[in-house]
């Protein structure tokens, strides 16, 4: 029905992405393997996909709630950390802004020609509060 991807990023790839020097297609799985053993500081939200017929339903809320809850159960999540995301649509951009992501780069500066957003997470409790304030149920 839908999917969300949240992937670990190396410090180098995060720096390159934030400085508009890396395309999304250059984020490959091989660079993520090292994070099986050590927690990353940066994460990339690779996309949020929902069946068109579910648009406007509670499905997006359920997908976000369950996807983020699953990610937070990983032993490799440490705080502080940062979430990075590219906004491929105006709806995606609005969703990121609703969850307090801020624009790091404008579309014109990015190699993929879409804006880059970031959410800095100081601690787990503050992040959970933000999500609950936005109506997500992580239980």
Secondary structure, DSSP 8 states (H G I E B T S, - for coil): -EEEEEEEE-HHHHHHHHTT---GGG--GGGGGGGGTS--SEEEEEEEEE-GGGTTSTHHHHHHHHHHHHHHTSTT--SSEEEEEEE-SHHHHHHHHHTT-EEEE-GGGSTTSSEEEEEEE--HHHHHHHHHHTT----
